[in-house]
Amino acid sequence: AALKRAEEAEPVINSYVTLDEKDALFQADEIQKKIDAGELTGPLAGVPVAVKDNMCIKGQLTTCSSKILSNFKPTYTAEAVENLKKAGMVILGKTNMDEFAMGSTTETSWYGPTKNPHNTNHVPGGSSGGSCAAVAAGECFAALGSDTGGSIRQPSSYCGVVGMKPTYGTVSRYGLIAYGSSLDQIGSVAKDVSDCAALLEAVASHDRKDSTSIVREDLNFTEALVNNVKGLRIGIPGDYLGDGLDPEVKEAVLNAAEVLKSQGASVELFDLGLVKYAIPAYYTIAAAEASSNLERFDGVKYGYRTAEYEGLHNMYKKTRSEGFGAEVKRRIMLGSFVLSSGYYDAYYLKALRTKALIKKAFDAAFEKYDIILGPVAPTTAPELGSSLSDPMKMYLGDIYTISVNLAGLPGMSVPVGKDSRGLPIGMQLIGDAFAEKTLIRAAYTYE
Ligand code: GLN
């Protein structure tokens, strides 16, 4: 059914970079045999899932939606994908994304933009736009995304699906092609809260191959699927409701808070503080890490190499000039600048200090509240073509999501309605470190 739906939808939606129907049907047959033999008994056995194209699968194209990796077939598989296989899921294909996960619209992809299934003149959000659009269009039943600064939550909100980024270190980053390593985290996208929790439970694991992976004994996220928010303390940051927030988004999010209140939660406005520093701190740190992480793409070790060159340096230069798109180049230049001698203290160190202060502001908030509730993004999905010309405007759209990555916290996007144009609106639930279950319980009760 998912393949049939993809066949109809793909010519317009463009959720997938790679979709191998034959391979998917082969996997499904093999899994069915194991189910019949009683070797696979889990609830996700046989469920078709899609994977963002920045996660390695051995022998299969893994492009990060970039020309520079357009012929790259990894020699190993990401741990998160191994976990999908252990659960017996059918991996349908690799989904479109902003190039190297840099962007908020899936328009920086070398494979062309993905369209929003709710209105194909609009973007699906990004950078995990392919994963979220695929779920929303019924082209798979769930998908993996990655979230460095909102890239699961924001497209989930724009596409009307449920998306969750867990606490940093919960899902292994082994085999996830790095963007901002201290911020990157894999998470789940699904049609509803139960599926989202089940998928996250399947992919979360401790992994020695990722030095930032955490040992946790509370990964049974589906146990939090209970209808009960009595006594839950919810705080809404007043500083998330100010200038720039679309009134329709504000209304829908505040209505959702009222629903949780009517179900027994307490809801209160408070000042989180430091919100205006989140964007400069995030873009400094993310670009710095990106400039370092992307040094490895030089035409020697992986992927694309320019056709003609004179000497090694000219080969590097031409390969990278031709292989990377404009947004990626902008980040590499910005990141190299903030890490360069003389500017390191003024920009990069300052951003790291700001990150520590933002974490402190969240720590203070979680002494009073169990959940911070707010919008995911200031608006619903913009029209295709309206964001790329103004990167500053695009960066400002990340205001509510990026501080969650800076602080390493879990965050979730849950659909709460539609605007007058029929475009989905999401609310964001933010929890203290390791409080995924509290978020899942609130989201499930709301839903
Ligand atoms: N818009 C953010 C950026 O471009 C989102 C990145 C992400 O989460 N991958 O950096």
Boltz pocket constraint, residues with backbone or C-beta under 6 A from the ligand:
constraints:
  - pocket:
      binder: B
      contacts: [[A, 100], [A, 101], [A, 102], [A, 103], [A, 104], [A, 126], [A, 127], [A, 146], [A, 147], [A, 148], [A, 149], [A, 150], [A, 151], [A, 152], [A, 179], [A, 286], [A, 394], [A, 398]]
      max_distance: 6.0
